[in-house]
């Protein structure tokens, strides 16, 4: 898989937003980068794990590293995905 570049960030955040809306059943959520994931309508920790799992599967990466705190916001999750894909492409 090709690692996303800065120009691909829009595509990654679009996928994050689409996945969050789908799993949390919140199709009208605007989802700014600074929105806290667990504050989104319909959110709970189990569904958040489903979101992470879908995104990991899509990008073929593992997001949970011992030294990386879990993402709290839409933007943090996007950045962690990009970092994980770039890290994997270097291996």
N, C-alpha and C positions, 0 to 999 in steps of 0.2 A: 504494500500500500504506500502511496506517496504521501508524505507528511504535508499537512496543511501549511500554507504560507500565510503571512499577514493578510494578503488579499483574500484568502479563503476564510478569514475569520467570520465574515458575514454569513457564509454558508454554514459554518459550524454553529454559530449562535442561532441561526434560523432552525437548524435541526434540533438544537436544545429546546428552543421555544415550542416547536411543534410537538416534541416528545412530552414536554411538561404539560402542555394543554391536553394532549391525548390521555395521558395516564391520570392526571388529576381531574379529568372531565371538566375542564374549564376553558371551553373553546373561545370565550370572549376575553380572556385574560390578556392584558397588554404586554406584560412581562418585560419591564425595563431591565437593563443589566444589573442594576443595584437592587432589584427585588429579591427579598429573602425567599428561598424556595419553599420553606415550611410555612410561610405566610400566605401562599397562594391558595385561593379557594379550592377545597377538596384535597388539600395536601395532608399527608401523614408520613411518618418515617418509613413504613412498609412500601408505600407507593414511590417514595423517593428512591428506595433501593431498586425498584423496578425500572425507574428512569435511568439510573446509573447502569444497570445491567443491559438495557437496550442500547445505550450509547456505547458501552464497552464492546458489545457484540458488533455494532455497526462499524466501529473503528478498529476492532480487533486489538484492544488494549486492556490493561488493568489499571484502574484509577487509584485504587487504594495502596498507597505506599506508607511505610511506617513514619517517614519524615514529612508527609504531606497531610495537613489537616483537611477534613472533609469540606467540600465546597458549601458555602452558605447561600450564595447568590447565583443568579443566572450567569453573570459575567465570570465569576470564579469557576463555575463548572465548565464554561466554555474554555477558559484559559487552561484549566487542568487537562481537558481533553486534547487541546492543541499540544501542550507540553508532553503528554503521554505518547501521542502519535509521533512527535519529533524524536523523542527519546528512543522509541522502538525502531524508528527508521535508521537510527545510527548504530543499532546493534547488529 
